[in-house]
Amino acid sequence: MPRPTPPDDRVIARRRQVGEQIRRVREHHNLSQRDVCGRSGIDVATYSRIEQGHSSPLLDTLIRIADAIGVDVAELVRPAAGGRP
């Protein structure tokens, strides 16, 4: 079975932006990573990798994160305007 092609730099950069946006939104709602993980059932290490942009979350995982924070999924993936959630 052939190995998957690694993502290009544009995809990696956008993945990091999404992770940063998730962190900004979480912090805006005064939640810790542990709070979100407890509410969503996501492992802390996995969640941390998502916020750092080292891991690409599945849509199901984004839905669980959004529900745990109390926002729409779109808020987690849209680029922040002026650094605000």
N, C-alpha and C positions, 0 to 999 in steps of 0.2 A: 504494500500500500504506500503510495507516495506521501511524503511529508507535506503538511500544509505550508503554503507560502507565508512567510512572516509579514505582518502588516507594514505598510509603508510609513514614512515619517509623519505624513499628514494625519493618518489614522491614530498613530501613537499620540500626537499632540492633541488631537480632539478628545481622546480617551482621558488624557490628563486634565483637560478643561472640564469634562463632565465630572471627574472625581473632585476637582476643586469646587465646582458648583454644588455638588452634593454636600461637601463639608460646609460651605457658606450657608446653605439653607439650614442644615442641621444646627449650626451655631446660632443662626438668626432665631431659631426656635428654642434656644437655650437647652439643647439636648447634648448629652455625651454620646460617644460611639457606643458605649455599653447600654445606654438608654435605647438607642435605635435597635441594637442587636437583641435586647431583651424583648422589645415589642414586635420585632420582625422574625425572630427565630434564626437569624443569620449569625454564623460564627464570627467572633470579633476579629480574628486574623483575616478572614475572607473580606469582611467589611472594610478593614483597614487597607487591604490591597486595592479595593475598588476606589476608595478616596484618594489613594496615592497614584492612581492611574496605572497600576501594575497588572490589573485584572479587568476584563470586560464583563460586566454583569449581564446575565440573561434578562429578558424583559420581565419574566416572573419575579426576579430578584429586585429589579427597579420598582415594580409595583409594590412589593413588600416594604421596601425602604420608604417609598412615598407615603404609603398608608401609615407606617410607623411614625413618620414625621408629621403627617396630617396635611399633605400637599398633593397636587396633581403631579403625575409623572413628568409632564411637560416642564414643570418648574425645575426639575432635577437635570434636565438635559439641555435647556436653552442657555445660551451664553449670557452671563451676567452683564447687565448694563451698568457701567460705572462702578463695578465691584460690589453691587448690591444684589441680594437674592431676589 
